[in-house]
């Protein structure tokens, strides 16, 4: 039976192998975040401790991202990605062992989560550079859409499974499964054919960084939207990730309820991804920034004291906005940035998007003690609403032309591009 047009790319053996390994690791990762959060809360920690651990993952991710872009440019995705997933497999296995104790040491968790984040910083630019080499032409759009749909689907199943498994078997079981998922990904990546020998790199590491920076800062629409996402992570999403589990534990039902909220967010992302397969707006960047307003809705639901059903409804709408924003924004970057600098530009975009995230994660708990949880979340809602209005009003955003219809674009988070550098 022939596959539907959107799935026909799975006939390509290399992409199919990669897709299987990637989905397996995504499922484990989406489970791990819930398990770590409630391992901290269930052993006496609060928002401050949770924020420190979440920041410990994000901070090294930010610090290593720029180097990750250049390392991928020089060594290629097929060398970088298995190494990164090997590190992630080992750190998750170690976390599973640490959490077997009744009260894990905070610094042990911080150290292991930091290694996890550093490996992720190497993996992401390499992923963005790999996909165009696994499939080309018109199939590239379908390949990236499938990867985005897979990320959304695992974000549904992962938190739900994690909530149940954490309640029944404890967080160590969840993290052991995550380690196994990364192991599968390593095997699959090693089965991909080797790339052609890389050309000699005459430029220095610093020169490669400067080349990426020049390409990034020369595009006003790119650095403005990167700053928009970065401030969103500081004021909206970081506090939501810290204070959401705290509110859930206090009045919504604990780990299983928070897993449901995250799963519904993923369901919204699937719906948004399907919508993007059917219809693309004429002004994709404008639509992407407008859709980013959705990220503020779950914070609004928590700040106003809505019950679990209301928070889930807000999370569903946020998921739709996330998918629409991610698909259109990443496609715009892929189509308007030259392929030879795309991985490095993607690294700078990721850096700008994540750099303030650790501050938002670490500060959310202490600030909430001073002004209240609703105050922190409510400020984020007001910020995001004002920022979206300001950004879409800029001429630089409105002036970006629509992409060529034959080019593909990844349905990835808005700080991920799809590079064309050596793989």
ABEGO torsion letter per residue (X at the ends): XBBBAAAAAAABAAAAAAAAAAAAAAAAAAAAAAAAAAAAAAAGBBAAAAAAAAAAAAAAAAAAAAAAAAAAAAAEAAAAAAAAAAAAAAAAAAAAAAAABABBBAAAAAAAAAAAAAAAAAAAAAAAAAAAAABBEAAAAAAAAAAAAAAAAAAAAAAAAAAAAAAAAEAAAAAAAAAAAAAAAAAAAAABBBBBBBBBBABBAAAAAAAAAAAAAABAAAAAAAAAAAAAAAAAAAAAAAAAAAAAAAAAGEAAAAAAAAAAAAAAAAAAAAAAAABBBABAAAAAAAAAAAAAAAAAAAAAGBBAAAAAAAAAAAAAAAAAAAAAAAAAAAAABBAAAAAAAAAAAAAAAAAAAAAAAAAAAAAAAAAEAAAAAAAAAAAAAAAAAAAAABAAAAABBBBBAABBBBBBBAABBBBABBX
